């Protein structure tokens, strides 16, 4: 390939970067920041290896969603209804609404943490944020909202700089990345499940597939869809890795040299993790951290309830469009408003000292239900009457089924430990 042709393809690649990149950016939401930070602060570098198989699994799962969208021209919710009937679709959509409302609540929890950092009352800030979210959706194009917040998401690169400036033990970083290490400490298993849940969130597959369909991508565009997914996934994982490194090099390291126990996830507060940015921002670390979670919280609290309403309406063939009046699409607007109000209301009801724990364990819940979604996706994508020649290859099936089985096994073990009081 000559230089001119390579350059044209590179320009075309950057021109089509979209759904996969946006989805990866959405993955680094308040829950992601909380979970990656907690993992690094408590366990140091030894959790980094989990990101390697997670990268492979994320790319494979997202590629399946993108391919289904490009080949069928339908979102995942519509395919579930066509292939499994209305009853299973109802339960799947009810679960999706329940989970996504919980994740929306975690985004408002991040906004509440921002309010705490700036000494503001969450009982004032959360209602104001709710109004802002409504205005963003009803007054601005969803695509504009996505692009603006993705640009602001560049603040996450501060973790890369802070992680480097903290002078981590790079030998330990490489060892932690390449050598699987398991800890007998309480909370290690639940942290791994949380890392899975926040990295491959169930809603991301619905979001990505619908975005690919909305963009008008077809089978001929699969190379660009895949390139977008790979670039977005790797970028998201790299930033996640530096979130872990920054917290490991600062908070976890400080606990070791001071002969103190590592951070306790069940008593930690979001503001505790601002210290990971001190090598970069110094006294302004808390402010920078606060701005990061405010951006993440507003972005996902805006996009997620809207995407949830679209997905559920798609599943049942109901009217869904923000350019319709409320009486023309009552179910759509009811779902959208319900997700926001319930999410915000839950944060106002929770005690302030439980907001971080709620955010962390919401990611664990996502990890626990992810295998169910993966099984449905795998059944659909391997049906030739649906996908034609674009069914999964044997390699993709092996990776995807292994992902579902391993995650499902970890979730079962975690649930058993929780019930029987194990650590």
Buried (B, 14 or more C-beta within 10 A) or exposed (E): EEEEEEEEEEEEBEEBBBBBBBBBBBBBBBBBBBBBBBBBBBBBBBBBBBBBBBBBBBBBBBBBBBBBBBBBBBBBBBBBBBBBEEEEBBEBBEBBBEBBBBBBBBBBBBBBBBBBBEEEEBEEBBEEBBEBBBEBBEEEEBEEBBEBBBEBBEBBEBBBBBBBBBEBBEEBBEBBBEEEBEBEBBBBBBBBBBBBBBBBBBBBBBBBBBBBBBBEBBBEBBEBBBBBBBBBBBBBBBBBBBBBBBBBBBBBBBBEEEEEEBBEBEEBBBBBBBBBBBBBBEEBBBBBBBBBBBBBBBBBBBBBBBBBBBBBBBBBEBEBEBEEEEEEBEBBBEBBBBBBBBBBBBBBEBEBEEBBBBBBBBBBBBBBBBBBBBBBBBEBBBEEEBBEEBBBEEEBBEBBBBBBEBBBEBBEEBEEBEEEEEE
